[in-house]
Amino acid sequence: MLSKKGIILSRRKILQIMKRRGLESAYTRKKYRTKSGKCNETAIPNLLDRKFDGHTWLNAVVSDLTYVRVGQKWQYVCILLDLYNREIIGYSSGTRKDAQLVQAAFTKVNVNLSQIQMFHTDRGSEFDNALIDELLDVFGISRSLSLRGQPLDNAVAEATFKLIKNEFIYRRFFGSAEQLAWELADYVHWFNNFRIHSSLGYLSPVQFKQNTLSFLY
């Protein structure tokens, strides 16, 4: 962002300025742990196969959920992420970690769902169930599931939630479900339109999409 404004500074100089102003990075190294225990044994294959880059628009959408403290209770957030430009195309929040939460995220998608070609998730029951099966069948979306106990199979979704936790969840107190819902909508708007990503050449997801799709068409 400094470079775009014509300001050239070394990392060391930036670190010195941050230290003087009492600023610290909110980010840590990525960590993934192999999971064990009971797991969905369905035969649905891992079509994505850790191929996270080089996708066209809506070719592959990944999803995951996380929990959020709201008052004295837990609530959950679900996102749908387009691997093409790392844009959050759907999101939802609610009191239950279930298929209805995932379905609600799909209702936020502002394009025809039949344009999505693949939907990839882990093997949680909130993703692999009759309700989501019917939704995917209606719109002709292929399903892909991570292999058992392999969080790296859905690494981009997990890494995105790490950003969301550091930038959004851990920095706020949510007193009600309504507050979580509207602040989540505001964060998603910022994430898509203003947050730059190194994997996109330091463009926001919307900027990247506008540049590449306008070039193609």
C-alpha positions in Angstrom: 0.0 0.0 0.0 2.9 2.4 0.8 4.5 1.5 -2.6 1.2 2.4 -4.4 1.4 5.8 -2.7 5.0 6.3 -3.9 6.4 5.8 -0.4 9.5 3.6 -0.3 10.5 2.2 3.1 12.5 -0.8 4.2 10.9 -3.4 6.5 13.4 -2.4 9.2 12.2 1.3 9.0 8.5 0.2 9.1 9.3 -2.0 12.2 10.9 1.0 13.9 7.9 3.2 13.3 5.5 0.4 14.5 7.6 0.0 17.6 7.5 3.7 18.4 3.7 3.8 18.0 3.1 0.6 20.0 1.9 -1.4 17.0 2.3 -5.1 16.7 1.4 -7.6 14.0 -1.7 -9.6 14.6 -0.5 -12.5 12.4 1.4 -15.6 13.3 2.8 -18.6 11.3 0.4 -21.0 9.7 -0.1 -24.2 11.7 -2.0 -27.3 10.7 -2.4 -30.4 12.8 -3.5 -33.7 11.6 -6.9 -34.6 13.1 -7.8 -38.0 14.4 -10.9 -39.8 15.7 -14.2 -40.5 14.2 -14.7 -39.2 10.7 -17.2 -39.3 7.8 -16.2 -42.3 5.8 -18.2 -41.4 2.6 -16.6 -42.4 -0.7 -16.9 -38.9 -2.2 -13.5 -38.2 -3.6 -11.2 -35.3 -3.1 -11.6 -33.7 -6.6 -9.7 -30.5 -5.6 -6.6 -32.5 -4.6 -4.9 -29.5 -3.1 -4.9 -27.6 -6.4 -5.6 -24.2 -4.9 -4.2 -22.0 -7.7 -4.9 -21.4 -11.4 -8.7 -21.6 -11.2 -11.1 -19.7 -13.3 -14.0 -17.7 -11.9 -16.3 -19.9 -9.7 -14.5 -23.0 -10.9 -13.8 -24.1 -7.3 -15.5 -22.7 -4.1 -14.3 -23.9 -0.7 -16.0 -23.5 2.6 -15.4 -23.9 6.3 -16.9 -22.8 9.7 -15.6 -21.4 12.9 -17.1 -20.5 16.3 -17.5 -16.9 17.7 -18.3 -15.8 21.3 -21.5 -13.8 21.4 -22.3 -12.6 24.9 -22.1 -15.7 27.1 -22.8 -18.2 24.3 -21.1 -19.6 21.2 -22.3 -18.9 17.6 -20.9 -20.0 14.3 -19.8 -18.3 11.1 -19.7 -20.0 7.6 -18.0 -18.6 4.5 -17.9 -19.6 0.9 -14.6 -18.6 -0.8 -13.9 -18.6 -4.5 -10.3 -19.9 -5.1 -10.1 -17.8 -8.3 -9.7 -14.5 -6.5 -10.0 -15.4 -2.8 -13.3 -13.5 -2.6 -15.9 -14.4 0.1 -18.9 -14.9 -2.1 -21.2 -16.2 0.6 -21.4 -16.0 4.4 -23.7 -16.6 7.3 -23.8 -16.6 11.1 -26.0 -18.5 13.5 -26.5 -20.4 16.7 -26.1 -23.9 15.2 -23.3 -25.6 13.3 -25.5 -27.3 10.8 -26.5 -27.6 7.2 -28.9 -24.7 7.5 -26.0 -22.4 8.3 -24.2 -23.6 5.1 -27.4 -23.2 3.1 -27.8 -19.6 4.5 -24.3 -18.8 3.2 -25.3 -20.0 -0.3 -28.3 -17.6 -0.2 -25.8 -14.6 0.0 -24.1 -15.5 -3.3 -25.2 -12.8 -5.8 -24.7 -14.9 -9.0 -26.6 -17.9 -10.3 -25.4 -20.9 -8.3 -25.3 -23.0 -11.4 -22.1 -21.1 -12.4 -20.3 -22.8 -9.5 -18.6 -25.9 -10.8 -17.1 -27.5 -7.6 -17.8 -27.2 -3.9 -15.0 -28.4 -1.6 -15.1 -28.8 2.2 -13.9 -31.1 5.0 -16.0 -34.1 6.0 -18.1 -32.4 8.7 -21.8 -33.5 8.8 -22.8 -29.8 8.3 -21.5 -30.1 4.7 -22.2 -33.8 3.8 -25.9 -34.3 4.3 -29.2 -34.6 2.4 -29.9 -30.8 2.5 -26.6 -29.8 0.9 -26.8 -32.8 -1.5 -30.1 -31.5 -2.8 -28.8 -28.0 -3.2 -25.7 -29.1 -5.2 -27.8 -31.5 -7.3 -30.3 -28.8 -8.2 -27.6 -26.4 -9.5 -25.3 -29.1 -10.9 -22.4 -28.4 -8.6 -19.8 -31.2 -8.1 -18.9 -32.1 -4.6 -15.3 -32.6 -3.3 -14.4 -33.6 0.2 -11.0 -33.5 2.0 -9.4 -36.8 2.9 -9.9 -38.0 6.4 -7.8 -36.2 9.0 -6.1 -33.9 6.4 -6.7 -30.2 7.1 -4.2 -29.3 4.4 -6.7 -30.5 1.9 -8.8 -27.4 2.7 -5.8 -25.2 3.6 -7.0 -22.0 1.8 -10.3 -22.0 3.7 -8.5 -22.7 7.0 -6.0 -20.0 6.3 -8.7 -17.5 5.5 -10.5 -18.2 8.7 -7.2 -17.6 10.5 -7.2 -14.1 8.9 -10.8 -13.6 9.9 -10.1 -14.5 13.5 -7.1 -12.2 13.8 -8.7 -9.3 11.9 -12.3 -9.6 13.0 -13.3 -12.1 15.6 -10.5 -11.6 18.2 -10.7 -7.8 18.0 -14.3 -7.3 18.8 -16.9 -8.1 21.5 -20.3 -9.2 20.1 -23.2 -8.6 22.4 -25.9 -10.0 20.2 -26.5 -12.2 17.2 -27.7 -9.1 15.3 -24.4 -7.3 16.0 -22.4 -10.2 14.8 -24.5 -10.4 11.6 -24.1 -6.8 10.6 -20.5 -6.5 11.6 -19.7 -9.7 9.6 -21.4 -8.2 6.6 -19.2 -5.0 7.0 -16.0 -7.1 7.4 -16.8 -9.2 4.3 -17.3 -6.0 2.3 -13.9 -4.7 3.4 -12.2 -8.1 2.9 -13.5 -8.3 -0.7 -13.1 -4.7 -1.8 -10.1 -3.3 0.2 -8.0 -6.0 1.7 -4.9 -6.7 -0.4 -3.6 -10.3 -0.9 0.0 -11.2 -1.7 -1.4 -14.2 -3.8 -3.3 -11.7 -6.0 -0.3 -9.4 -6.6 -1.3 -7.2 -3.7 -4.8 -6.4 -5.1 -8.1 -6.9 -3.4 -10.3 -9.8 -4.6 -12.7 -7.4 -6.4 -9.8 -5.5 -8.0 -8.2 -8.7 -9.2 -11.6 -9.9 -10.6 -12.2 -6.6 -12.4 -8.7 -6.6 -13.9 -8.7 -10.2 -15.1 -12.3 -10.5 -16.3 -12.2 -7.2 -18.1 -9.0 -8.4 -19.9 -10.7 -11.7 -20.9 -13.9 -10.1 -22.1 
